[in-house]
């Protein structure tokens, strides 16, 4: 269990492969790590970079 709402279970073991199942509420996204990282890269690429603001000159 992860918290009260997420359950991870072993579905099968075949040699060196292990299949797991994850039950979680629909509002909690569950991704394999490589998919999660790809989504994060897409979000970063879509986020506009703010242009630097020019420095104000000090009044003398």
KAKA-V272498 format. One record per pair of residues at least 24 apart in sequence whose ideal C-beta (glycine too) atoms are under 7 Angstrom apart, sorted by the first residue. I is the first residue (numbers start at 1). J is the second residue. Records with the same first field share a line. If there is no record, write none. Layout:
BEGIN
I->J ; J
END
This chain:
BEGIN
none
END
